Amino acid sequence: MSDRWTLLQLLRWMTDYFTEKGIDNPRLDAELLLVHTLNLDRVGLYLNYDRPLVAAELDTIRPLLKRRGQREPLQYLLGVTEFWSLEFNVTPAVLIPRADSEILVEEALARADSSGALLDVGTGSGAIVISLASELSNWQLTGFDISPAALEIAQQNIDKNRVAEKVQLVQGDLAELPTQQYDLIVSNPPYIDRQEWDGLMPEVRCFEPQLALLAENGGLKCYQQLAEQAGHRLKTHGWLLVEIGYEQADAVKALFSNAGLKNIFVREDYSGHPRVVGGQA
Ligand SMILES: C[S@@+](CC[C@H](N)C(=O)[O-])C[C@H]1O[C@@H](n2cnc3c(N)ncnc32)[C@H](O)[C@@H]1O
């Protein structure tokens, strides 16, 4: 990078650099990085293409550019991401919430009466439980996670999205869920088999927490543990709803069925992949 740049020149240079580094959406990432560091919106960026950058701006952008080139996820560089049209803080202590997980939110909302109690197992950034809290008025919601570092971020996001009166956080291992009874238990647990690890994108493999991703028994261990406890932790007619990897639907349905859950269903995501399995107590 030389020292004399207009915004458009830099945008083009960054797009080429990200393309060379094998990044999926090079132009979009370049735009978002610029918009964030220069405190513009995207229209502001397009209207300022001819604006020269000052040295201090280039000094801020250079290290971020390098880190993204090394495949660090954009969301960790920006420190925030969007889910369910809300803003969430993210750090490497938490999985970056994925748009596909909004399917789980939709399925939970479709089964939520006017009041009740909900448990989100493996809450991470709190994206799922906070999104649900933003939609449900008379509910008590609990975010549960084994990672204290993740729960710190979830607490920041609860405060940021002003749902503290509805959402509490509990630390623990999903091998032993809180002893309360719930109307809904939702979970996007770790579900990747260790054998798949090397095939993951560098953004995931090198930067997201392993604790959030890997599960034993071919990726099925958490589903097994959740299904086994569902009968004791769900009220009659309560639902267990889990996000799954797209090749896990049959195995998870079998686990739910063996655990005595009824009305088992599979919901596909908008790409047509099985994404959520649900079962009723
Ligand atoms: C796939 S992430 C999901 C995060 C968030 N719910 C989301 O959808 O973006 C799984 C979460 O489960 C947590 N976790 C992993 N093992 C756990 C366990 N044994 N008990 C409770 N939580 C666990 C991880 O810390 C991580 O936050």
The ligand as an ORCA input file, in Angstrom:
! r2SCAN-3c Opt
* xyz 0 1
  C     -22.603    -23.692     18.274
  S     -22.337    -22.602     19.661
  C     -23.895    -21.761     19.662
  C     -23.840    -20.359     20.171
  C     -25.122    -19.574     19.981
  N     -26.244    -20.233     20.612
  C     -25.416    -19.367     18.504
  O     -26.277    -20.074     17.969
  O     -24.775    -18.519     17.868
  C     -22.432    -23.762     20.994
  C     -22.294    -23.198     22.399
  O     -22.373    -24.298     23.306
  C     -21.468    -24.103     24.365
  N     -21.142    -25.425     24.931
  C     -20.240    -26.327     24.451
  N     -20.222    -27.423     25.231
  C     -21.143    -27.212     26.214
  C     -21.571    -27.979     27.329
  N     -21.070    -29.201     27.572
  N     -22.513    -27.463     28.147
  C     -23.024    -26.223     27.906
  N     -22.646    -25.449     26.856
  C     -21.724    -25.940     26.019
  C     -20.291    -23.379     23.752
  O     -19.565    -22.665     24.727
  C     -20.988    -22.498     22.705
  O     -21.250    -21.215     23.225
*
